[in-house]
């Protein structure tokens, strides 16, 4: 998909990761000046260097989406270098083992006593659950606070949040991540309404199942074959494959383009029909 984003300034959080780096590159290839924000500065700079090597304009900036001061400093750097943000992609997020159960279902025998290596719902670490929720939801909210004021003052801007299939139908084992992404979807709708009078559109992309460094060992074995969980996912994905990073770029550019100016408050699945499949 080709759109013209010449003159636009885009900010991508989590831009050093597999999926968000490709999104950043697609924005740059469409003419935008892109600021890649990541907790790991070296990862952000690496992506920016790759964009510049391809003829685009980009900068890598270290930023912590859980610290408003860090985000405000990043916003000041972006504004000084490129001008105020026009497109904000809230890609930072992820899961954590402390918010994950080790088994899909709870059985009565699991209540008999603590078993080494087994984490039930009742063993979940509140701090771990809070970390996952904050990383995904609060990290998105704070980033919007840091970058959307300029949009509102100018009366123009686009926010793209990253939701998940878990927001539609939660997967087993990951209650914290499922709840956090459901919050992202609702926050997207809420913020779209809240910003509707100041010309700022807010939408979200809900990726299906993409292989990343965070989930690779959950979905594939060391030899590249599928784990039982990976097999289950593909059996419920009518297109029969995992997504690739490039599968997200069409949806991203479509939602960023001015021709989509009346699309607001939408959570768009990019999932190979996973969310449409009943299993039979």
QUITA-V578222 format. One record per residue. N is the residue number from 1. RES is the residue in one letter. SS is DSSP state (@ for helix, = for strand, . for the rest). Layout:
N/RES/SS ; N/RES/SS
This chain:
1/X/. ; 2/X/. ; 3/X/. ; 4/X/. ; 5/X/. ; 6/X/. ; 7/X/. ; 8/X/. ; 9/X/= ; 10/X/= ; 11/X/= ; 12/X/= ; 13/X/= ; 14/X/. ; 15/X/. ; 16/X/. ; 17/X/. ; 18/X/@ ; 19/X/@ ; 20/X/@ ; 21/X/@ ; 22/X/@ ; 23/X/@ ; 24/X/@ ; 25/X/@ ; 26/X/@ ; 27/X/@ ; 28/X/@ ; 29/X/@ ; 30/X/. ; 31/X/. ; 32/X/. ; 33/X/= ; 34/X/= ; 35/X/= ; 36/X/= ; 37/X/= ; 38/X/= ; 39/X/. ; 40/X/. ; 41/X/@ ; 42/X/@ ; 43/X/@ ; 44/X/@ ; 45/X/@ ; 46/X/@ ; 47/X/@ ; 48/X/@ ; 49/X/@ ; 50/X/@ ; 51/X/@ ; 52/X/@ ; 53/X/@ ; 54/X/. ; 55/X/. ; 56/X/. ; 57/X/= ; 58/X/= ; 59/X/= ; 60/X/= ; 61/X/= ; 62/X/= ; 63/X/. ; 64/X/. ; 65/X/. ; 66/X/. ; 67/X/. ; 68/X/@ ; 69/X/@ ; 70/X/@ ; 71/X/@ ; 72/X/@ ; 73/X/@ ; 74/X/@ ; 75/X/@ ; 76/X/@ ; 77/X/@ ; 78/X/@ ; 79/X/@ ; 80/X/@ ; 81/X/@ ; 82/X/. ; 83/X/. ; 84/X/. ; 85/X/. ; 86/X/. ; 87/X/= ; 88/X/= ; 89/X/= ; 90/X/= ; 91/X/. ; 92/X/. ; 93/X/. ; 94/X/. ; 95/X/. ; 96/X/. ; 97/X/@ ; 98/X/@ ; 99/X/@ ; 100/X/. ; 101/X/. ; 102/X/. ; 103/X/. ; 104/X/. ; 105/X/. ; 106/X/. ; 107/X/. ; 108/X/@ ; 109/X/@ ; 110/X/@ ; 111/X/@ ; 112/X/. ; 113/X/. ; 114/X/. ; 115/X/. ; 116/X/. ; 117/X/. ; 118/X/. ; 119/X/. ; 120/X/. ; 121/X/@ ; 122/X/@ ; 123/X/@ ; 124/X/. ; 125/X/. ; 126/X/@ ; 127/X/@ ; 128/X/@ ; 129/X/@ ; 130/X/@ ; 131/X/@ ; 132/X/@ ; 133/X/@ ; 134/X/@ ; 135/X/@ ; 136/X/@ ; 137/X/@ ; 138/X/@ ; 139/X/@ ; 140/X/@ ; 141/X/@ ; 142/X/@ ; 143/X/@ ; 144/X/@ ; 145/X/@ ; 146/X/@ ; 147/X/@ ; 148/X/@ ; 149/X/@ ; 150/X/@ ; 151/X/@ ; 152/X/@ ; 153/X/@ ; 154/X/@ ; 155/X/. ; 156/X/. ; 157/X/= ; 158/X/= ; 159/X/= ; 160/X/= ; 161/X/= ; 162/X/= ; 163/X/. ; 164/X/. ; 165/X/@ ; 166/X/@ ; 167/X/@ ; 168/X/. ; 169/X/. ; 170/X/. ; 171/X/. ; 172/X/. ; 173/X/. ; 174/X/. ; 175/X/@ ; 176/X/@ ; 177/X/@ ; 178/X/@ ; 179/X/@ ; 180/X/@ ; 181/X/@ ; 182/X/@ ; 183/X/@ ; 184/X/@ ; 185/X/@ ; 186/X/@ ; 187/X/@ ; 188/X/@ ; 189/X/@ ; 190/X/@ ; 191/X/@ ; 192/X/@ ; 193/X/@ ; 194/X/@ ; 195/X/. ; 196/X/@ ; 197/X/@ ; 198/X/@ ; 199/X/. ; 200/X/= ; 201/X/= ; 202/X/= ; 203/X/= ; 204/X/= ; 205/X/= ; 206/X/= ; 207/X/= ; 208/X/. ; 209/X/. ; 210/X/= ; 211/X/. ; 212/X/. ; 213/X/. ; 214/X/. ; 215/X/. ; 216/X/@ ; 217/X/@ ; 218/X/@ ; 219/X/@ ; 220/X/= ; 221/X/. ; 222/X/. ; 223/X/. ; 224/X/. ; 225/X/. ; 226/X/= ; 227/X/. ; 228/X/@ ; 229/X/@ ; 230/X/@ ; 231/X/@ ; 232/X/@ ; 233/X/@ ; 234/X/@ ; 235/X/@ ; 236/X/. ; 237/X/. ; 238/X/. ; 239/X/. ; 240/X/. ; 241/X/. ; 242/X/. ; 243/X/= ; 244/X/. ; 245/X/@ ; 246/X/@ ; 247/X/@ ; 248/X/@ ; 249/X/@ ; 250/X/@ ; 251/X/@ ; 252/X/@ ; 253/X/@ ; 254/X/@ ; 255/X/@ ; 256/X/@ ; 257/X/. ; 258/X/@ ; 259/X/@ ; 260/X/@ ; 261/X/. ; 262/X/. ; 263/X/. ; 264/X/. ; 265/X/. ; 266/X/. ; 267/X/= ; 268/X/= ; 269/X/= ; 270/X/= ; 271/X/. ; 272/X/. ; 273/X/. ; 274/X/@ ; 275/X/@ ; 276/X/@ ; 277/X/. ; 278/X/. ; 279/X/. ; 280/X/.
